[in-house]
Amino acid sequence: MAWLPPPPPPLLLAVEASPATLVFQKAKGTLPSGDRRWVLQLRRGGKTLASWPAVSGTRRAQASDRRWSPGNGAPLPVGSYNVGRPERWDGSWWIDLSPRFSTTRSALGIHTCLPGSGCICLPNKADTDAVAAWINKAGVRRLQVVN
């Protein structure tokens, strides 16, 4: 009979079974473009699996109202979002974000762009490709904007 390794501990099984989520938050400093630095992280069971540099909001609108003023270029509002399936868009991807809270903001998503807009903007297509692939592979359905 062949030797088999012991089964993983129950905690490890629970971590692997937990859903992957995206977490978006401000980071220190600015990108070379001068835009405020943000970071988008893929997490599962409290562990960061991947992260990407990002921006959100225009340089001038970083302190603007984020929840009730559509079109003002402010960063994405703090809160929880449903994450849509990646869709091909303008040679890259559009990933729809639906707020799970009341807001007058709409047409929010993750996509390739720089300078920033009111969405989650990934400065290069390779990062957007990676995020789209992780969303599909890991079944990501939630995003939390922390700050």
Secondary structure, 3 states (H helix, E strand, C coil): CCCCCCCCCHHHHHHHHCCCEEEEEEEEEECCCCCEEEEEEEEECCEEEEEEEEECCCHHHCCCCCCCCCCCCCCCCCEEEEECCCEEECCEEEEEEEECCCCCCCCEEEEECCCCCCCEEECCHHHHHHHHHHHHHHCCCEEEECC
